[in-house]
């Protein structure tokens, strides 16, 4: 009877769900453990300054073109959809305010986070995963060097420091893109648009956006490095670790964004 039961789809679905839950809890525990170890290691700060600068270049310079493209095009699309209708309804003086609040509060940080995950987060995960499956991590341990502090710390510092800068530039680019799209599609003047931006945007929005981007940068870099460190089973494991890093990072920034929205804007 037991053999027949194990052959049923219900049992297979149960086992698959059990494996997913076990993997989720295990991955979450590893991420938290590595995060605590990195924070403890900041007291001694053994990270190479040269390596931190290199990782900052990866986060801030290499990712900037794709980030600006995504944020700019998204703002243009939204402005094309919104500006014309608002001008028709007599709300043209509020278009800039709407675009600024939307870009600074949500779009700039979220879209920049997605771009960073796709380009940099996946790269970090695959890099460390390759080192893990080729036993380079074991070689670092043999040299009595803590691989978490040696590999994680420069990347996490770079992500935490550079993410706010990327978000600020991307948000500014998005607001400018919205201005151009509003002018072309609805005839709204640039003066009316930027007067509305100046009237509607507050320091509170800017501060929350910066704080949010700092948490995004920390989460993306930590999750990517942690998933890479958990790789196993050769090339297949590298692919699995990279996919897991991207998925977990996407979910993490959405959850963090929800928390920030509930705390600061609800």
LORO-874411 format. One line per 4 residues: number of its first residue (from 1); for each residue x, y, z of C-alpha. Coordinates in Angstrom, 1 decimal. Example, Ala and Ser with C-alpha at 12.3 -4.5 7.8 and 13.67 -1.06 7.14 Angstrom:
<rs>
1> 12.3:-4.5:7.8 ~ 13.7:-1.1:7.1
</rs>
This chain:
<rs>
1> 0.0:0.0:0.0 ~ 2.9:2.3:0.9 ~ 4.5:1.8:-2.5 ~ 1.2:2.8:-4.3
5> 0.9:5.8:-2.1 ~ 4.3:7.1:-2.9 ~ 3.5:6.8:-6.6 ~ 0.6:9.2:-6.4
9> 0.7:12.8:-7.6 ~ -0.4:14.0:-4.2 ~ 2.7:12.4:-2.5 ~ 5.0:13.7:-5.2
13> 3.5:17.2:-4.9 ~ 4.0:17.0:-1.1 ~ 7.6:16.0:-1.4 ~ 8.3:18.7:-3.9
17> 6.7:21.3:-1.6 ~ 8.7:19.9:1.3 ~ 12.0:20.2:-0.6 ~ 11.2:23.8:-1.7
21> 10.4:24.8:1.9 ~ 13.6:23.1:3.2 ~ 15.6:24.9:0.5 ~ 14.0:28.2:1.3
25> 14.8:28.0:5.0 ~ 18.3:26.7:4.4 ~ 19.1:29.6:1.9 ~ 17.6:32.2:4.2
29> 19.7:30.9:7.1 ~ 22.9:31.0:5.0 ~ 22.2:34.5:3.9 ~ 21.6:35.7:7.4
33> 24.7:33.9:8.7 ~ 26.9:35.4:6.0 ~ 25.4:38.8:6.6 ~ 26.2:38.7:10.4
37> 29.7:37.5:9.6 ~ 30.3:40.4:7.2 ~ 29.0:42.9:9.8 ~ 31.3:41.4:12.4
41> 34.3:41.6:10.0 ~ 33.7:45.3:9.4 ~ 35.3:45.9:12.9 ~ 38.7:44.7:11.7
45> 38.1:45.8:8.1 ~ 40.7:43.7:6.4 ~ 39.2:44.3:2.9 ~ 41.5:45.6:0.2
49> 40.8:49.3:-0.7 ~ 41.8:48.6:-4.3 ~ 39.3:45.7:-4.5 ~ 36.6:48.0:-3.1
53> 37.3:50.6:-5.8 ~ 37.1:47.9:-8.5 ~ 33.8:46.6:-7.2 ~ 32.4:50.2:-6.9
57> 33.4:50.6:-10.6 ~ 31.4:47.5:-11.5 ~ 28.3:48.6:-9.6 ~ 28.4:52.3:-10.5
61> 29.9:52.6:-13.9 ~ 29.3:49.3:-15.7 ~ 25.6:49.2:-14.7 ~ 24.9:52.8:-15.4
65> 24.0:52.6:-19.2 ~ 21.5:49.8:-18.8 ~ 20.0:51.4:-15.6 ~ 19.6:54.8:-17.3
69> 18.0:53.1:-20.3 ~ 15.5:51.2:-18.3 ~ 14.5:54.1:-16.0 ~ 14.4:56.6:-18.8
73> 12.3:54.5:-21.1 ~ 9.9:53.6:-18.3 ~ 9.4:57.2:-17.4 ~ 8.9:58.2:-21.1
77> 6.2:55.4:-21.5 ~ 4.4:56.5:-18.3 ~ 4.5:60.2:-19.3 ~ 3.2:59.3:-22.8
81> 0.2:57.6:-21.2 ~ -0.5:60.1:-18.4 ~ 0.5:63.6:-19.6 ~ -2.0:63.8:-22.5
85> -5.0:62.7:-20.4 ~ -4.1:65.0:-17.5 ~ -3.7:68.0:-19.8 ~ -7.1:67.3:-21.4
89> -8.7:67.2:-17.9 ~ -7.0:70.4:-16.9 ~ -4.4:68.8:-14.7 ~ -1.3:69.7:-16.7
93> 0.2:71.5:-13.8 ~ 0.4:68.3:-11.8 ~ 2.1:66.1:-14.4 ~ 5.6:67.0:-13.2
97> 4.7:66.4:-9.6 ~ 3.2:63.0:-10.4 ~ 6.3:61.9:-12.5 ~ 8.7:63.2:-9.8
101> 7.0:61.4:-7.0 ~ 6.6:58.2:-8.9 ~ 10.2:58.2:-10.1 ~ 11.8:59.2:-6.8
105> 9.7:57.1:-4.5 ~ 9.4:53.9:-6.6 ~ 10.4:53.7:-10.2 ~ 14.0:54.9:-9.8
109> 15.0:52.6:-7.0 ~ 13.0:49.5:-8.3 ~ 14.1:49.7:-11.9 ~ 17.7:50.4:-10.9
113> 17.5:47.5:-8.6 ~ 16.3:45.2:-11.3 ~ 19.1:46.4:-13.6 ~ 21.7:45.9:-11.0
117> 20.4:42.4:-10.2 ~ 20.3:41.4:-13.9 ~ 23.8:42.7:-14.7 ~ 25.9:42.8:-11.5
121> 24.1:40.5:-9.1 ~ 24.2:37.6:-11.5 ~ 27.8:38.3:-12.3 ~ 28.7:38.2:-8.6
125> 26.9:35.0:-8.0 ~ 28.4:33.2:-11.0 ~ 31.9:34.5:-10.1 ~ 31.8:33.2:-6.6
129> 30.0:30.0:-7.6 ~ 32.7:29.2:-10.1 ~ 35.4:29.8:-7.4 ~ 33.5:27.4:-5.1
133> 33.1:24.5:-7.6 ~ 36.7:24.9:-8.8 ~ 37.9:24.7:-5.2 ~ 39.4:28.2:-5.2
137> 37.4:28.9:-2.0 ~ 39.1:25.9:-0.3 ~ 42.5:27.2:-1.4 ~ 41.7:30.6:0.2
141> 40.8:28.7:3.5 ~ 44.1:26.8:3.3 ~ 45.9:30.2:3.3 ~ 44.1:30.9:6.6
145> 42.1:33.7:5.0 ~ 38.4:34.1:5.8 ~ 36.7:33.7:2.3 ~ 33.6:35.6:3.5
149> 35.5:38.7:4.6 ~ 37.8:38.5:1.7 ~ 35.2:38.0:-1.0 ~ 32.0:39.3:0.4
153> 33.1:42.5:2.2 ~ 34.4:44.5:-0.8 ~ 31.3:43.6:-2.9 ~ 28.8:44.4:-0.2
157> 30.5:47.7:0.7 ~ 30.5:48.6:-3.0 ~ 26.9:47.7:-3.5 ~ 25.8:49.6:-0.4
161> 27.8:52.7:-1.3 ~ 27.2:52.9:-5.1 ~ 23.5:51.9:-5.2 ~ 22.3:55.3:-3.9
165> 24.4:57.1:-6.4 ~ 23.0:55.0:-9.3 ~ 19.5:55.6:-8.1 ~ 19.9:59.4:-7.8
169> 21.3:59.6:-11.3 ~ 18.7:57.3:-12.7 ~ 15.8:59.2:-11.0 ~ 17.1:62.5:-12.4
173> 17.3:60.9:-15.8 ~ 13.8:59.5:-15.5 ~ 12.4:63.0:-14.5 ~ 14.1:64.5:-17.5
177> 12.7:61.8:-19.8 ~ 9.2:62.4:-18.4 ~ 9.6:66.1:-19.2 ~ 10.6:65.5:-22.8
181> 7.8:62.9:-23.3 ~ 5.2:65.3:-21.7 ~ 6.2:68.1:-24.0 ~ 6.1:66.0:-27.2
185> 2.9:64.2:-26.5 ~ 0.8:66.9:-24.8 ~ 2.5:70.2:-25.5 ~ 3.1:70.8:-21.8
189> 5.9:73.4:-21.4 ~ 9.1:72.6:-19.7 ~ 8.6:75.4:-17.2 ~ 5.2:74.1:-16.1
193> 6.6:70.6:-15.8 ~ 9.6:71.6:-13.6 ~ 7.6:74.1:-11.6 ~ 5.3:71.2:-10.7
197> 8.3:69.0:-9.9 ~ 9.8:71.6:-7.6 ~ 6.4:72.1:-5.9 ~ 5.6:68.4:-5.4
201> 8.9:66.8:-4.5 ~ 10.0:66.9:-0.8 ~ 13.2:66.1:1.1 ~ 11.3:63.3:2.8
205> 10.9:61.6:-0.6 ~ 14.6:62.0:-1.4 ~ 15.7:60.7:2.0 ~ 13.5:57.6:1.8
209> 14.7:56.9:-1.7 ~ 18.3:57.1:-0.6 ~ 17.7:54.9:2.5 ~ 15.8:52.4:0.3
213> 18.6:52.2:-2.2 ~ 21.1:51.6:0.5 ~ 19.1:48.6:1.7 ~ 18.7:47.4:-1.9
217> 22.4:47.5:-2.6 ~ 23.2:45.7:0.6 ~ 20.6:43.0:0.0 ~ 21.5:42.4:-3.7
221> 25.2:42.1:-3.0 ~ 24.7:39.9:0.1 ~ 22.2:37.6:-1.6 ~ 24.2:37.2:-4.8
225> 27.4:36.4:-2.9 ~ 25.7:34.0:-0.5 ~ 23.9:32.1:-3.3 ~ 27.2:31.9:-5.2
229> 29.0:30.5:-2.1 ~ 26.3:27.7:-1.9 ~ 27.1:26.4:-5.3 ~ 27.9:22.7:-5.9
233> 27.9:20.0:-8.5 ~ 30.1:21.7:-11.1 ~ 28.8:23.8:-14.0 ~ 25.2:22.9:-13.3
237> 25.6:24.2:-9.8 ~ 26.9:27.5:-11.1 ~ 23.8:28.0:-13.2 ~ 21.5:27.0:-10.3
241> 23.3:29.4:-7.9 ~ 23.1:32.3:-10.4 ~ 19.4:31.7:-11.0 ~ 18.7:31.5:-7.3
245> 20.6:34.7:-6.7 ~ 18.6:36.6:-9.3 ~ 15.2:35.2:-8.1 ~ 16.0:35.8:-4.4
249> 17.3:39.4:-5.1 ~ 14.1:40.3:-7.0 ~ 11.9:39.0:-4.2 ~ 14.0:40.7:-1.6
253> 13.8:44.2:-3.1 ~ 10.1:43.9:-3.7 ~ 9.6:42.9:0.0 ~ 11.9:45.7:1.2
257> 10.0:48.2:-1.0 ~ 6.7:47.1:0.5 ~ 8.2:47.6:4.0 ~ 9.4:51.1:3.2
261> 6.1:52.0:1.6 ~ 4.2:50.8:4.7 ~ 6.6:52.5:7.2 ~ 7.1:55.9:5.5
265> 4.1:56.5:3.2 ~ 1.2:54.6:4.8
</rs>
